[in-house]
């Protein structure tokens, strides 16, 4: 029996695990880096062990510290969650060697499936269909040029073909050409889209391999990468499996995970809208056979590519709980974390798992602190407010709350928002509304992108694949819902709320009757900046405390009537349609949420403040992180769009590109250096620009 569980993770999955463990009467121990000292998962634990440092390498990736924390706290079991060390066989072995129960598969199974290359070979041997693969020799992915010399590799041919067919002394490009362009560079270890690159042309291959290997090594400690064919318009369908220590393995149906960005899932659902009963039987039977072939124990996932012709091919086995497990829970009524813990205690799978029900439809979205309109640039900062309305059919698994710090050290996912409905359309509609009415203040998110996808005709028809966001521009889908006209109305609401707040404070300070208002007899003005040009608003109240005049950018707006006005809520009637706006005022920013979208506005001071400006051609760090590559030298001529600097942040690599052509005159950083957002990186002389 497990009496105390150390959760070797953070964020929403740590909270999720604790929720089930506490319901089972199990005490929970959290671990926390310095950056996570005030995180919600820390507050919900019974005990906490601090891990000195901030980066994953210093904290959550230190198996020695995690095992020591479990022993020091008296825990008798460790749950790794997902990510970090969840698929590290060395960590599993360290836990077992210390006398701890590891909530997951045996180390041998994790090790066998930890390398995608080894996993594909194992599955091919078990008769599971796989895609052909080109192995990239050790070192090629770590900066060595592979496109001009002779390399060693092997081509793994699936569908019953020979494995380990050696391509000794063949050029890597020639091997890729045999696969057929475009090709996909993939990390052998880990997942989540990290260490993956689509390569269209031979001249892009060497850099793609090097970049993918760097990212894979940083994320997983293993820079091994390989090539496989890039399949046009496949669907990503996976099967949830569950095995016990008594030799029983079952499936809990499939999940569709085709809506992805950067090869990482952002929308998942159960069941798949395209999988027929016959195909479901075939895929799930294959998944169980794959699990039996490796002696699987615990919760895991067998992932497949579903090809346009209706056939499918093995991708990988995730030997852990998946991010998207809630959709399976909602349609089956099962608690997968509870089942993981029961299996870890040695119990056989309970009867309800052997023939599980499947009712209705569930859809999950991953709410990220990132900007889809700026190449998915992550957004770190102070989360002033985080409120996603729940209600019937809505589940929110969140790693943050009001006041949380979104750290640059970790994945930018804030929460998983999940909706259940009797039909797929009901689930999509419920989920879109929950997101649409959320208040998320302090960081940029992908919320509007998710809402538009959920309401997109192509998504609603079920005609989706992994190329959805290649056909539909993320910058368009992810553009803020609030239009310029909306910003004008929001600026007026912000000004009115600020005025109401000032009046309220004046009433309290002067000790005047509660109904007293000091109404100004002349037009009041305020100016704000948002995404576009400065917005100037004016308003005039009469002695009866009624707003009699409104101007926006000096234009009278007779179509706007102020209905009610308070410090945190304003009602405006626009051409006879009344809209209710929630107003949240911070130190420098005011956030407005309404049925026409959400806006963050900064009030312009009445008097200019002294400050400095950057020279033309100066490029600054868009976010805090580590410089992993400086691609230019002083004196180099660059073109608009050229990559100058690569920064690693939030477990991904981000490129800083030249906005204009010119000559590099200054470089202020070096590879390996930590930088903060706004740090000056490179200065160009645009006078030499070639456009």
Secondary structure by P-SEA (a helix, b strand, c coil): cccbbbcccccaaaaaaaaaaaaacbbbbbbbccccccccccccccbbbbbcccccccccccaaaaaaaaaaacccbbbbccccccccaaaaaaaaaacbbbccccaaaaaaaccaaaaaaaaaaacccccbbbbbccccccccccccbbbbbbbbbccccccccccccccaaaaaaaacccbbbbbccccccccbbbbccccccaaaaaaaaaaaaaacccccccccccccbbbbbbbbbbbcccbbbbbcbbbbccccccccccccccccccccaaaaaaaaaaaaaaaaaaccccbbbbbbbbccccbbbbccccccccccaaaaaaaacccaaaaaaaaaaccccccccccccccbbbbbbbbcccccccccccccccccbbbbbbccccccccccccccccccccccccbbbbbbcccaaaaaaaaaaaaaaccccccccaaaaaaaaaaccccccccccccccccccccccccccccaaaaaaaaaaaaaaaaaaaaaaaaaaaccccccccccccccbbbbbccccbbbbbbbbcccccccbbbcccccccccccccccccbbbbbcccbbbbbbbbbcccbbbbbcccbbbbbbbbbcccccccccccccccccccccccccccccccccccccccbbbbcccbbbbbbbccbbbbcccccccccccccccccbbbccccccc
